[in-house]
Amino acid sequence: MGKLEGKVAVITGGATGIGLAAAKRFIAEGAFVFIFGRRQEALDTAVAELGTKARAVRGSVSDPADLDRLYAAVKAERGTLDIVFANAGTGSLLPLGEITAAHIDETFDTNVKGTIFTVQKALPLMSQGGSIILTGSSAGTTGAPAFSAYSASKAAVRNLARTWAEDLKGTGIRVNVLSPGPTATELAKEAAGEEGMRVFASMNPLQRIAEPAEIGAAAAFLASSDSSFMTASEVAVDGGLAQI
């Protein structure tokens, strides 16, 4: 029996990268998974790969109405929800002096507003033993050129877990942050480029980029009862990048 046997999970940004890797691991551990994302083609491809224990809902975390449709689908088919992996995120590079209002809005609408409403709208379906996982980043605690908006948004996500752990007292629902370092996802490759990824790999003691499956494994730990005495915590899976 898997560690997530019988559990129902929602993963935002679940069609590619870390979200898809986590969906694969959750299903392997026995969970039923709803993945949520903006691109229908990517969602269809992911569900075909994930199999019969996965469903896809198209939408954006920055649109509360889309999130309402997601949770209506979860309620209609499964009736309850045990795990929320608020993983959807975005980021692009702009140095101080070139930052625009549109850049700030795009980053914070997805990474902060989207995270807040992904979790808030899930709560009516969750109960004792539920696990909420927020995707942070090593960038939330380190400084890197041109990462102002992204890093600030991920620092905000880290604080959300601390605050929500207090708000959720007495519910039996835990909330933790999973903070990857540079990971070989489509988004990271697009944002940093090939040369940027090589630079990132050189910055941590393991001298390489993480594979999405490595982050998915850590997400499964936080989703399971193996982490039952953890809340408001941050699990860094960053090759040591932000630790030394």
N, C-alpha and C positions, 0 to 999 in steps of 0.2 A: 504494500500500500504506500502511495506517495505521501509526501509531507503536506500536500494541499488537497488531499482526496476530498471530493464533495464540495469544495469551496467554489465560489463564484467571484470572478475578478473582472475589473475594468482597467484597461491600459490605454491611456491617451498617447497619441503619437505611436500607435501600436503597429503600424503597417511596415515600418522599416527600422533599421538600426537597433538601438538599445530596446525599444519597445517590442519589436518583433522577436528579438532574442529572449526577452523576458517572457513573452507569450509562449514561445516554444518550451521554455523551462517550466513555466507554470502548468502547462498542459501535461508535460511529462511527469509532473508531480501529482497529477490527478485533478487539476482545476478545470472549470469551464470558463472561457475567457471571451469577453467582449472587447474588441479593438476599435479604436476611434481615431479618425484622421480625416484630412481634407481631400485626399486624392482617391477617387473611386477606383481607378485602375490599380493603384498600389494596394488598396484594401482587398480587392478581388484576388490579386495575386497572393497576398498574405494568407487569406482564408483558404485558398486552394492548397497552400503548403501546410497550414496548421491542421486542417481536417475538420471532423464533425463536432469537435468540442470547442469550436470558435465561431463567433459571429462578428460581423462588421457593421458599424454605423458611421455614416459619413457626416462630418461637421467640423466646426472650428471651436476650440476651447474659449476663444475670445467672444463667442456668440452665445449668450445664456440660453437662447431658444434652441440652439443645436444641442446643448447639454441636456435640456429638458427632454428632447427626443431620445437621447442616449439612455437616460435613466428610465424613461417610459418603456423602452424596449427591454431593458433589464428586468423591470418589474413584471412586464407582461409574460416573459418567457421563464424567468427563474424565481421571481417573487422576493428575492433577497440579494444582498451583496455583502461579501466578506472582505474583499481586498480592493483598494483603489490605488493604482500606480499612476500618479499625476506626472506623467513623463514628457508630455508635449512641450517643446521649447523651440526657440529660434535665436539666432544671433548672427551679427555680421560685424566686420571690423570698420571702425571709423575713429581716427585720432582726435584728441581734443583740438578744437579749432575748426573741425569739419563736421561735428555732430549736428544733426538736424532734428527738428521736432518730430518729423515723420519716423526717423530712426528710433527715437525714444518711444514713441507711441507703439510702433510695431513690436519692439522688444518687450516692453512692459505689459502690453495687452495680452500677449501670449504667455510670457513667463511668470508674471505676477497675477494680473487679473484672471487669466485663464486657470492658473493653479488654484486661486481662491474659490472660484465658482465650480471648478471640477469637484473640489472636496465638499463645499457647502451643500451643493445640490445632491450629493451622494448620501449624506447623513441620514435622511429618512429611511433609507433601505438597509442601513447598517445597525449592528447590535454588538453586544458583548463578544469580545474576541476578535473584532474587526481590526484590520491593519491598513493604515494609510501610509503610502510611501511617496515622497516628493523627490523629484530629480533636481539635485543641486549641481554643484560643479566645484572643482578645485579652484576655478576662477573666482569663486565667491570669497576666498580668503587670501588670494595672492594678487599681485599686480602684474599686468601684462600690457604692452603698448596697444593702443587702439581698442581695448576691450572695456571701456568705461561703462557703457549701457548694459552689456551682457553681464559683466562682473557684478554690477550693482543689483541687477535683477536677481542674480543667484544668491547674493548676500541676503536679499529680502526673503527669498524662499527659505533660507536657513532659519531666519527668525520666525517665519510663520510656524514652523514645527515647534519651536519653543513656546510660542504663544498658544497654539492650539492644544498642546499637551495640557495646559492649564484649563482651557475652555472645555476639554473633553473629560475632565475629572469626573469619576463616578459612572462613566458610560462603558468602561471596559474596552474602549477603542484606543489603539495606539497610533502615534504618528511619528515617523522618522524620516530622515533625509538620506538619500543615497547620492554621494558626490563623486562622480567619475572624474578622472583626468582625461586627457586627450584620448579619444576612442575612434576607431576606424569606422565611422558612420558616414553616410552620404552628406549630412549637414556639415560635419566637421571638415570633410575634404573640400566641400564647396567654399566654406568660409575661410579656411586657412590656406588652401592650395597644397600642392605636393611638397613644395619647399617648406611651407609652414609646418606641415606634419612632420617632416624630418627634424625641424628645429624642436618641436614639442617632444619628440621621441628622445632627443639628446638631453632634455632637461630633467628627467627623473632617473633615480638610481637603477631602475631596471632597463633603461636605455631602449625602450620600445613603446609603441602605442598599444592600448588595450584593445582586445577583441570584444565586440558586443556581447558575446556569450559569457565573458567573464563578469560583465556588469549584470547580466541577466541572472547569473548564479547568486550574486549578492542580493538582488531584488527578491529572489525566491526565499532566501534566508530571512529577510525582513518581513516577508509575507507570512511565514510559517510560525508555528508555536516555538520553534527553536530560539526565536528572539522575543519570547513572551514577557520578559522583564525589561524590555527596552522601549522607551518613548522619549521624545524630544532629543534623540541622539542623532549623530551624523556618522555614517559609515563611509569612509574615504576609500575608494577603489581607484587609486591614482598613481600607482607605482612609486609612491613616496613623494610625489611632486610637491604637495603642499604641507608635508610633514617635517621637512628638515630645512 
